[in-house]
Amino acid sequence: MKLFFVKPGFKDGLAIQWGVSAGKYDAAERIVISNPIFFYGLSGRTKLLVDRGQASYMRKYKRKAEGHAPFSPANRKGFFLCAGATRGKRLFDCPVLTVRYFFDAIDVEYAGEVCFREIEV
Ligand SMILES: Cc1cc2nc3c(=O)[nH]c(=O)nc-3n(C[C@H](O)[C@H](O)[C@H](O)COP(=O)(O)O)c2cc1C
């Protein structure tokens, strides 16, 4: 797969690889998702990871009235790296939004992105 990782060397850094459970990224303080553009979106593998965030989303937004506390550790941050082959003006619009909402669901602050067009030129 392309990269899913929490950059090694960060405090409590934790490699996130294909097949890892959502519980592992829950514990990470920093999450870096690296993704190739597939049809103007996330690759299927990245999307599978993102979709695991639905349980966290439900907990965060649907059970707020029950006193949900933010996930720990606090001050979690996430960064997004993305690359595509073409130079489409809106190439990164969809994946950036998806990753932003994923990070929000798991109480990770979106710290930014670096996106590369024409990666194969
Ligand atoms: C199934 C598939 C769909 C792709 N769709 C797009 C696309 O919509 N726009 C684009 O710019 N590149 C597209 N690409 C190109 C990939 O983004 C590009 O090959 C990738 O970022 C290069 O990374 P890699 O060398 O690690 O595979 C697609 C590639 C594949 C295999």
The ligand as an SDF file (V2000), in Angstrom:
LIG
                    3D

 31 33  0  0  0  0  0  0  0  0999 V2000
   -6.3940    3.4820  -10.1770 C   0  0  0  0  0  0  0  0  0  0  0  0
   -5.6420    4.7590  -10.3730 C   0  0  0  0  0  0  0  0  0  0  0  0
   -6.3290    5.9430  -10.4710 C   0  0  0  0  0  0  0  0  0  0  0  0
   -5.6540    7.1570  -10.6120 C   0  0  0  0  0  0  0  0  0  0  0  0
   -6.3630    8.3140  -10.6960 N   0  0  0  0  0  0  0  0  0  0  0  0
   -5.6970    9.4890  -10.8020 C   0  0  0  0  0  0  0  0  0  0  0  0
   -6.4300   10.7240  -10.8830 C   0  0  0  0  0  0  0  0  0  0  0  0
   -7.6550   10.7730  -10.8690 O   0  0  0  0  0  0  0  0  0  0  0  0
   -5.7090   11.8630  -11.0010 N   0  0  0  0  0  0  0  0  0  0  0  0
   -4.3400   11.8690  -11.0070 C   0  0  0  0  0  0  0  0  0  0  0  0
   -3.7400   12.9440  -11.1080 O   0  0  0  0  0  0  0  0  0  0  0  0
   -3.6200   10.7170  -10.9030 N   0  0  0  0  0  0  0  0  0  0  0  0
   -4.2700    9.5300  -10.8190 C   0  0  0  0  0  0  0  0  0  0  0  0
   -3.5590    8.3520  -10.7160 N   0  0  0  0  0  0  0  0  0  0  0  0
   -2.0940    8.4030  -10.6550 C   0  0  0  0  0  0  0  0  0  0  0  0
   -1.5770    8.2340   -9.2430 C   0  0  0  0  0  0  0  0  0  0  0  0
   -2.0200    9.2880   -8.3910 O   0  0  0  0  0  0  0  0  0  0  0  0
   -0.0570    8.1920   -9.2600 C   0  0  0  0  0  0  0  0  0  0  0  0
    0.3240    7.1140  -10.0410 O   0  0  0  0  0  0  0  0  0  0  0  0
    0.5110    8.0340   -7.8880 C   0  0  0  0  0  0  0  0  0  0  0  0
    0.3140    9.1820   -7.1070 O   0  0  0  0  0  0  0  0  0  0  0  0
    1.9920    7.7500   -7.9820 C   0  0  0  0  0  0  0  0  0  0  0  0
    2.3990    7.1890   -6.7780 O   0  0  0  0  0  0  0  0  0  0  0  0
    3.1290    5.7480   -6.7530 P   0  0  0  0  0  0  0  0  0  0  0  0
    4.2990    5.8510   -7.6880 O   0  0  0  0  0  0  0  0  0  0  0  0
    3.5110    5.5550   -5.3360 O   0  0  0  0  0  0  0  0  0  0  0  0
    2.1150    4.7660   -7.2450 O   0  0  0  0  0  0  0  0  0  0  0  0
   -4.2400    7.1470  -10.6390 C   0  0  0  0  0  0  0  0  0  0  0  0
   -3.5390    5.9410  -10.5370 C   0  0  0  0  0  0  0  0  0  0  0  0
   -4.2260    4.7650  -10.4040 C   0  0  0  0  0  0  0  0  0  0  0  0
   -3.4410    3.4580  -10.2980 C   0  0  0  0  0  0  0  0  0  0  0  0
  1  2  1  0
  2  3  1  0
  2 30  2  0
  3  4  2  0
  4  5  1  0
  4 28  1  0
  5  6  2  0
  6  7  1  0
  6 13  1  0
  7  8  2  0
  7  9  1  0
  9 10  1  0
 10 11  2  0
 10 12  1  0
 12 13  2  0
 13 14  1  0
 14 15  1  0
 14 28  1  0
 15 16  1  0
 16 17  1  0
 16 18  1  0
 18 19  1  0
 18 20  1  0
 20 21  1  0
 20 22  1  0
 22 23  1  0
 23 24  1  0
 24 25  2  0
 24 26  1  0
 24 27  1  0
 28 29  2  0
 29 30  1  0
 30 31  1  0
M  END
$$$$
